[in-house]
Amino acid sequence: MYIWRPILADPRMCEYIDLNTRLTIDDLANFHEALDLKEAIHEHARKEQERKR
């Protein structure tokens, strides 16, 4: 799943061919950090919405 997560993200962060040709493992790790941050922001917003109800 580590390779597929940035490809399946919405919006897509890269194409599979990019991972095979020009991107590095560091690039892939950066994609995961960005996706983790995005998920944390959404989770925080969800909890804030629930708290306000």
PyMOL commands that set and color helices and strands:
alter all, ss='L'
color gray80, all
select helices_A, chain A and resi 4-8+16-21+25-52
alter helices_A, ss='H'
color red, helices_A
deselect
rebuild
show_as cartoon
